[in-house]
Amino acid sequence: MKKSTKLVSAVVVLAVLGGTYVGLNTYVSKEEKTESSSEEESKTEVFSVKTDDIKSLEFIVDKKETTFEKKDDSWVKKDETAFPVNQTTLDSAASAIEKVEADRVLKKVDDLTEYGLDSPSNTVTVDTSDGTTKFNIGDENTSTNQYYISKDDDDSTVYVVAADTVTPFMKSLYDYAQGEDFPTIDSSTVKKIQVSEDKDSYVLEENSDGATWDVSSDGSSDKETADTTAAGNVTSGLGNFAYDQFVNYNAEDLSQYGLDKPYATITVDYQEEVKDDSSDSTDSSEKDSTASESDSESVDSTDDKASAENSSTDSSDSTDASDDSSSSEDTKTTTVDKQLVIYVGDEASDGSRYVTVDNKHIYTMSADTLSAVIDKAPSDLWSLIVNYLSVKNLDQLQVTYGGATNTVNVSRETSKDDDGNDKETTTYQLDGKEIESTTFTTFYNKLINMAGQKRLTDAYTPATDPEMTAVFTDSDKNQTTVTFYTYDTNYYAAVVGNKVFLVNKMTVKEMFNAYETLINGESKTEATATPTAEAEK
């Protein structure tokens, strides 16, 4: 019984406390809403202007009094009318003071120092058709993100206003300028990139197949095959070029940006689709010629006149058709060759670099963005494929390994299938004995798809005899020799002519094992196989 009584009492207490909490919560919410509403209602209007009536805005920009004025509904910089004013930025500044309201008003202020208004950071003068309004900007209250301002005709009253009232007037000069976008280049249309630097220079050029690239030192005719991925990173990086900051719209002294002697010069040859208007002029010329000939004709007989009328009707129909054709041709485009030269100058204070494409407009560009193209040696772009020769073009492979030399010859025969189509049968002979194609292609794929992790640029002198030498003979009887040497605990050196690739040791060991399987495997008596899909690469 006592337990039941205690339980009921506890429930009653909880109910009372819950009701009390709900009541207090409701009261507090109402009070917060009332206080918020009161604050909104208690805002004091400092001044207001009609943006359409503003004739000029004068304020300090980069420690210099600057005036932007309206001329023919457009903003211009009063002392420099050629300055490319950003109309949107100035419109936003004008809108910010359309109605200036204070969250708090401090009256009878004796010491303006406390609010940074004894020496204002800026003074904004708004000239309208109804007169002039001037206000001073003081310190920021960092805890509330508000600013102290005062009207020029009353230095005893301080107003606390929202930050967005004053921040439009606290920018650098080129924040009020309308810059241009970096010229658009579709990376897929780039044909050649030449980068000239004091440190590293290179030329990256697309081959006629449109899929591979060659790279060489700037000014050298010796070309190397470029790594496809590395070349793609350069072209795609170029396609991502974009300006950061607008710095100067009419540079007269390039030396202050390091652009009189650029850090790097990037020359890009690319293609662009442009509208082809040549057909319009041709059609117009033909129409004029037809009309002239028609006017010169003279018809005397009625039949001739009728004939002429019919001819005229036909001509009209023809003209209409021609107009339709011309309209269609208006949409045609043609591919034209273009070139863009980008000059890269000194580093700016934020770590970016100054750039220009016309030696007039100066911008900054992110160092990370530029690094996709500049600060590269030709060797950074070299292909790391040791030696690729498709099995389709292989005539013979001679391999020396473990003190023995073995030769694989490739034979191809063409016959007709049941449908009368040509069918090619490929067979492989190891030292004159036919072998399974899969055994050979397993080894061959590992051999031709081998890629180094890096290439040596210094002269290399092997310290030991080679572990394997492979001599490729292609279908045109051209020969290429690849020699494998132990380099260190991590790499084998694969030498092709004067190129030295450092290949992961495990990769080479796997290829050696595949070759041992090929040599020690069983020969077959009948050759029927064709290369695997992998070998057809």
C-alpha positions in Angstrom: 0.0 0.0 0.0 2.8 2.4 0.9 4.5 1.6 -2.4 1.4 2.4 -4.4 1.0 5.7 -2.5 4.6 6.6 -3.2 4.2 5.8 -6.9 1.0 7.9 -7.2 2.8 10.8 -5.5 5.7 10.5 -7.9 3.4 10.6 -10.9 1.7 13.7 -9.5 5.0 15.5 -8.9 6.2 14.6 -12.4 2.9 15.9 -13.9 3.3 19.2 -12.0 6.9 19.6 -13.0 6.1 18.8 -16.6 3.3 21.3 -16.7 5.6 23.9 -15.1 8.3 23.2 -17.8 5.7 23.5 -20.6 4.4 26.8 -19.1 7.9 28.2 -18.7 9.0 27.1 -22.2 5.9 28.7 -23.7 6.6 31.9 -21.7 10.2 32.1 -22.8 9.3 31.5 -26.4 6.7 34.3 -26.3 9.2 36.6 -24.6 11.9 35.8 -27.3 9.4 36.5 -30.1 8.3 39.7 -28.4 11.9 40.8 -27.9 12.8 39.9 -31.5 9.8 41.8 -32.8 10.7 44.7 -30.5 14.2 44.8 -31.9 13.0 44.8 -35.5 10.5 47.5 -34.6 13.1 49.5 -32.8 15.5 49.8 -35.7 16.3 53.4 -36.5 16.6 54.7 -40.0 19.8 56.5 -40.4 19.1 57.7 -44.0 17.7 56.5 -47.2 18.2 57.2 -50.9 16.7 56.1 -54.2 19.2 54.2 -56.1 17.9 55.7 -59.4 18.6 59.2 -58.0 22.3 58.5 -57.1 24.5 60.5 -59.3 27.9 59.5 -57.8 29.5 57.5 -55.0 32.8 58.8 -53.5 34.8 56.7 -51.0 38.3 55.7 -50.2 39.7 52.9 -52.3 43.3 51.7 -51.7 43.9 54.8 -49.5 42.8 57.2 -52.3 39.5 59.0 -52.7 37.7 57.5 -55.6 34.6 58.6 -57.4 32.3 56.5 -59.4 29.6 58.4 -61.2 26.6 57.6 -63.4 26.7 58.4 -67.1 23.9 57.3 -69.4 22.8 54.8 -66.7 26.3 53.2 -66.5 28.9 53.6 -63.8 32.3 55.1 -64.8 35.3 56.0 -62.8 35.3 59.8 -62.8 39.1 60.4 -63.2 39.6 57.4 -65.5 36.7 56.8 -67.8 38.5 53.9 -69.6 38.5 51.9 -66.4 36.4 48.8 -66.9 33.9 49.3 -64.1 31.9 46.2 -62.9 28.4 47.5 -63.1 27.0 44.8 -60.9 29.4 45.5 -58.1 28.6 49.2 -58.1 24.9 48.6 -58.3 25.2 46.4 -55.3 27.1 49.1 -53.4 24.3 51.6 -54.2 21.6 49.1 -53.1 23.4 48.6 -49.8 22.7 52.2 -48.8 19.2 52.5 -50.3 17.9 52.3 -46.7 20.4 52.4 -43.9 19.0 51.2 -40.6 20.8 51.1 -37.2 20.3 48.2 -34.8 21.4 50.5 -32.0 21.8 54.3 -31.6 24.4 55.7 -29.2 23.6 59.3 -28.4 25.7 62.1 -26.9 29.0 60.3 -27.5 31.9 62.4 -26.2 34.8 60.1 -27.3 34.6 58.8 -30.9 38.0 57.0 -30.4 36.2 54.1 -28.7 34.3 53.5 -32.0 37.1 54.2 -34.5 35.3 57.3 -35.7 37.9 59.9 -34.6 39.8 58.8 -37.7 37.3 56.9 -39.9 38.6 54.0 -42.0 36.4 55.4 -44.8 34.0 58.2 -45.6 31.3 57.6 -48.2 29.7 60.5 -50.0 26.4 59.9 -51.8 25.5 62.6 -54.3 21.9 62.5 -55.5 19.5 64.8 -57.3 18.1 65.8 -53.9 21.4 66.7 -52.3 24.5 65.0 -50.7 24.7 62.5 -47.9 27.9 61.6 -46.2 28.7 59.0 -43.5 31.8 57.8 -41.8 32.8 54.2 -41.2 34.5 53.2 -37.9 35.5 50.0 -36.3 33.9 46.6 -36.6 32.3 45.0 -33.5 33.8 41.5 -34.3 31.5 39.8 -31.7 28.4 40.9 -33.5 29.7 41.4 -37.0 28.4 45.0 -37.0 30.1 48.3 -37.7 30.0 51.8 -36.1 29.1 54.7 -38.4 28.3 58.3 -38.0 26.7 60.9 -40.2 29.0 63.7 -41.2 26.7 66.4 -39.9 26.4 64.8 -36.4 29.5 63.6 -34.7 27.8 63.0 -31.3 25.6 60.1 -32.5 27.0 56.7 -33.3 24.9 54.1 -35.2 25.5 50.4 -35.1 24.7 48.9 -38.5 24.9 45.5 -40.2 28.2 44.7 -42.0 26.6 44.4 -45.4 25.8 48.1 -45.2 29.5 49.1 -45.3 31.5 46.2 -46.7 30.6 47.1 -50.4 32.8 50.2 -49.8 35.8 48.4 -48.4 37.3 46.7 -51.4 40.4 47.1 -53.4 40.2 49.0 -56.7 40.2 46.0 -59.0 37.3 44.4 -57.0 35.3 47.1 -58.8 36.6 46.2 -62.2 35.1 43.9 -64.8 37.7 41.4 -65.8 37.5 38.9 -68.7 37.4 35.1 -68.6 40.5 33.2 -69.7 40.2 32.3 -73.4 38.2 29.0 -73.7 40.3 26.2 -75.1 38.8 22.7 -75.6 41.6 20.4 -74.4 40.6 17.8 -77.0 41.4 20.3 -79.8 45.0 21.0 -78.6 47.6 20.0 -81.2 50.8 21.4 -79.8 52.1 23.0 -76.6 55.4 24.7 -76.3 56.7 25.8 -72.9 59.8 28.0 -72.7 61.4 28.5 -69.3 64.9 29.3 -68.1 64.8 26.1 -66.0 62.8 23.5 -68.0 61.4 23.7 -71.5 59.6 21.2 -73.7 57.4 20.8 -76.8 54.5 18.4 -76.7 53.0 17.6 -80.1 50.1 15.4 -81.1 50.8 12.8 -83.8 48.8 12.4 -86.9 46.9 9.4 -85.4 45.3 11.8 -82.9 46.0 9.4 -80.1 49.7 9.6 -79.3 52.1 12.4 -78.5 55.7 13.2 -79.0 57.8 15.3 -76.6 61.1 17.0 -77.1 63.3 19.7 -75.6 62.5 23.2 -76.8 64.5 23.8 -79.9 65.5 20.2 -80.4 64.5 17.9 -83.3 65.0 14.7 -81.2 61.6 13.5 -80.3 60.5 10.9 -77.7 57.2 9.2 -77.4 55.2 10.8 -74.6 53.3 9.0 -71.9 49.7 9.2 -72.9 48.5 9.9 -69.4 51.1 12.6 -68.8 50.3 14.3 -72.1 46.6 14.1 -71.2 47.3 15.7 -67.8 49.0 18.6 -69.6 46.2 19.2 -72.1 43.4 18.9 -69.6 45.3 21.1 -67.2 45.5 23.7 -69.9 41.7 23.4 -70.4 41.3 24.2 -66.7 43.2 27.5 -66.8 41.2 30.3 -65.2 42.1 33.8 -63.9 42.1 34.5 -60.2 42.4 38.2 -59.6 42.2 41.1 -62.1 45.3 43.3 -61.5 45.7 45.8 -64.3 43.6 46.7 -67.3 46.2 48.7 -69.1 49.7 47.8 -68.0 52.4 50.2 -69.2 55.3 48.7 -67.1 55.4 44.9 -67.4 58.6 44.7 -65.3 56.6 45.3 -62.1 54.9 41.9 -62.8 58.0 40.1 -64.1 56.4 40.0 -67.5 59.1 41.9 -69.4 61.2 38.8 -69.0 58.6 36.1 -68.3 59.2 33.2 -66.0 57.6 31.0 -68.6 56.0 31.4 -72.0 53.3 28.9 -73.0 52.4 28.7 -76.7 49.3 26.6 -77.6 48.3 25.6 -81.1 44.7 24.4 -81.1 41.6 24.3 -83.4 38.3 25.9 -83.1 34.9 25.6 -84.8 33.7 28.9 -86.3 30.7 29.8 -88.3 31.3 29.4 -92.1 29.8 32.5 -93.8 31.5 31.9 -97.1 28.4 30.3 -98.6 26.3 33.4 -98.0 28.5 35.6 -100.2 28.6 33.0 -102.9 24.8 32.7 -103.0 24.4 36.5 -103.0 26.8 36.8 -105.9 24.9 34.1 -107.9 21.6 35.8 -107.3 22.9 39.2 -108.4 24.2 37.6 -111.6 20.9 35.9 -112.4 18.9 39.1 -111.8 21.3 41.0 -114.2 20.9 38.5 -116.9 17.1 38.4 -116.6 16.9 42.3 -116.9 18.9 42.3 -120.1 16.6 39.8 -121.9 13.9 41.2 -124.3 10.9 39.1 -125.4 8.7 40.3 -128.4 6.1 37.6 -129.0 3.2 36.7 -126.7 4.5 33.1 -126.5 7.9 34.4 -125.6 6.3 36.6 -123.0 4.5 33.6 -121.5 7.7 31.7 -121.6 9.4 34.5 -119.9 6.7 34.6 -117.2 7.0 30.9 -116.6 10.8 31.3 -116.5 10.3 34.1 -114.0 8.1 31.9 -111.9 10.6 29.1 -112.0 13.3 31.6 -111.1 11.3 32.7 -108.1 10.8 29.2 -106.9 14.5 28.6 -107.4 15.3 31.7 -105.4 13.1 30.5 -102.5 14.8 27.2 -102.5 18.1 28.9 -102.6 17.1 31.0 -99.6 16.2 27.9 -97.7 19.5 26.3 -98.6 21.3 29.5 -97.6 19.5 29.5 -94.2 20.7 25.9 -93.7 24.2 26.7 -94.7 24.3 29.5 -92.2 24.6 26.9 -89.4 27.6 25.2 -91.0 31.0 25.6 -89.2 34.5 25.1 -90.3 37.6 24.2 -88.3 40.3 26.9 -88.1 43.8 26.8 -86.6 44.3 29.1 -83.6 47.3 30.0 -81.4 47.3 31.4 -77.9 50.4 32.7 -76.1 50.4 32.9 -72.3 53.0 34.8 -70.5 53.7 33.9 -66.9 55.5 36.4 -64.6 56.6 36.8 -61.0 54.8 35.4 -57.9 52.2 37.6 -56.4 51.9 38.1 -52.6 49.4 35.3 -52.3 51.7 32.7 -54.0 49.9 32.9 -57.4 51.6 34.2 -60.5 50.9 37.2 -62.8 49.8 36.2 -66.3 48.8 38.0 -69.4 47.8 37.0 -73.0 48.0 40.4 -74.5 50.7 42.3 -72.5 48.0 44.7 -71.5 45.5 43.0 -69.2 47.2 41.5 -66.1 45.7 38.8 -63.9 46.9 36.3 -61.4 46.6 32.6 -61.7 46.9 29.9 -59.1 50.3 28.3 -58.9 48.6 24.9 -58.7 46.7 25.5 -61.9 49.9 26.5 -63.7 51.9 23.6 -62.4 49.9 21.3 -64.7 51.8 22.8 -67.6 54.9 24.6 -66.5 57.9 23.5 -64.4 58.3 20.2 -66.3 61.3 18.7 -68.0 60.8 16.6 -71.2 61.8 13.6 -69.2 58.7 14.1 -67.0 56.6 13.4 -70.0 58.5 10.5 -71.5 56.6 7.2 -72.1 57.6 4.5 -69.7 56.6 1.6 -71.9 59.8 -0.4 -72.5 59.0 -1.7 -75.9 55.6 -2.3 -77.4 55.2 -4.3 -80.6 51.8 -5.8 -81.3 51.9 -9.6 -82.0 50.1 -8.8 -85.2 53.3 -7.1 -86.5 55.8 -9.6 -85.0 57.8 -11.8 -87.4 60.4 -13.2 -85.0 61.5 -13.1 -81.4 64.9 -14.2 -80.3 65.5 -14.5 -76.6 68.8 -15.2 -74.8 68.2 -16.3 -71.2 70.2 -18.6 -68.8 73.0 -19.0 -71.3 70.7 -20.3 -74.0 69.2 -18.6 -77.1 65.8 -19.6 -78.4 63.9 -18.3 -81.4 60.1 -18.0 -81.9 59.0 -17.5 -85.5 55.5 -16.4 -86.4 53.7 -17.7 -89.5 50.4 -16.5 -90.9 48.2 -18.2 -93.5 45.1 -16.8 -95.1 42.2 -19.1 -96.1 38.5 -19.0 -96.8 35.9 -19.9 -94.1 32.6 -21.6 -94.9 31.0 -18.2 -95.8 33.8 -17.4 -98.2 35.4 -14.7 -96.0 39.2 -14.4 -95.5 40.4 -16.2 -92.4 44.0 -15.8 -91.0 45.6 -18.5 -89.0 48.6 -17.7 -86.9 51.1 -20.3 -85.7 54.2 -20.0 -83.5 57.3 -22.2 -83.8 59.8 -22.4 -81.0 63.2 -23.5 -82.5 61.3 -25.1 -85.4 58.6 -26.8 -83.2 55.1 -25.6 -83.1 53.8 -24.5 -79.7 50.6 -23.6 -78.0 49.7 -20.0 -78.8 48.4 -19.3 -75.3 51.8 -20.3 -73.8 53.6 -17.9 -76.1 51.1 -15.0 -75.8 51.1 -15.2 -72.0 54.9 -14.6 -72.0 54.7 -12.1 -74.9 52.1 -9.9 -73.3 54.2 -9.6 -70.1 57.1 -8.7 -72.3 55.5 -6.0 -74.4 53.3 -4.5 -71.7 56.1 -3.9 -69.3 56.4 -0.3 -68.0 59.2 1.3 -66.1 58.6 3.3 -62.9 61.1 5.9 -64.1 63.8 6.5 -66.7 67.4 7.3 -66.1 68.6 10.5 -67.6 72.3 9.9 -66.7 74.6 7.5 -68.6 74.2 3.9 -67.5 77.0 1.4 -67.4 75.8 -2.2 -66.4 77.8 -3.8 -63.6 76.8 -7.3 -64.6 76.0 -9.3 -67.7 72.4 -9.2 -68.9 69.9 -11.7 -67.5 67.8 -11.6 -70.6 68.2 -10.2 -74.1 65.1 -10.1 -76.4 65.5 -9.2 -80.1 62.2 -8.2 -81.8 61.9 -8.4 -85.6 58.7 -6.9 -87.0 56.9 -7.7 -90.3 59.0 -5.0 -92.1 62.2 -6.7 -90.8 63.1 -3.9 -88.4 64.8 -5.0 -85.3 64.7 -3.8 -81.7 66.8 -5.1 -78.8 65.7 -5.0 -75.2 68.3 -6.1 -72.5 67.5 -6.7 -68.8 70.1 -6.1 -66.1 69.9 -6.4 -62.3 70.0 -2.8 -61.1 69.5 -2.9 -57.3 67.2 -4.6 -54.8 64.1 -3.0 -56.2 64.6 -2.6 -59.9 65.8 -4.2 -63.1 67.3 -1.9 -65.8 65.6 -2.5 -69.1 67.8 -1.0 -71.9 66.5 -0.1 -75.3 69.1 1.7 -77.4 70.1 4.7 -75.3 66.9 4.5 -73.1 67.2 3.0 -69.7 64.0 2.1 -67.8 63.9 1.1 -64.2 61.3 -1.7 -63.9 59.9 -3.2 -60.7 61.9 -6.3 -60.0 58.8 -8.5 -59.3 57.3 -7.5 -62.7 60.5 -8.7 -64.5 60.6 -11.9 -62.4 57.0 -12.7 -63.5 58.0 -12.3 -67.1 61.1 -14.5 -66.6 58.8 -17.2 -65.0 56.5 -17.0 -68.0 59.4 -17.5 -70.4 60.6 -20.5 -68.4 57.1 -22.0 -68.8 57.3 -21.4 -72.5 60.7 -23.1 -72.9 59.9 -26.0 -70.7 56.3 -26.5 -72.0 55.2 -29.2 -74.4 55.3 -28.7 -78.1 52.2 -29.4 -80.2 52.0 -31.2 -83.5 49.2 -29.3 -85.1 48.9 -25.5 -85.2 45.4 -24.1 -85.2 45.5 -21.2 -82.7 45.1 -17.5 -83.2 46.4 -14.9 -80.7 44.4 -14.1 -77.6 42.5 -10.8 -77.4 45.1 -9.5 -75.0 47.9 -10.1 -77.5 46.0 -8.3 -80.2 46.4 -5.0 -78.4 
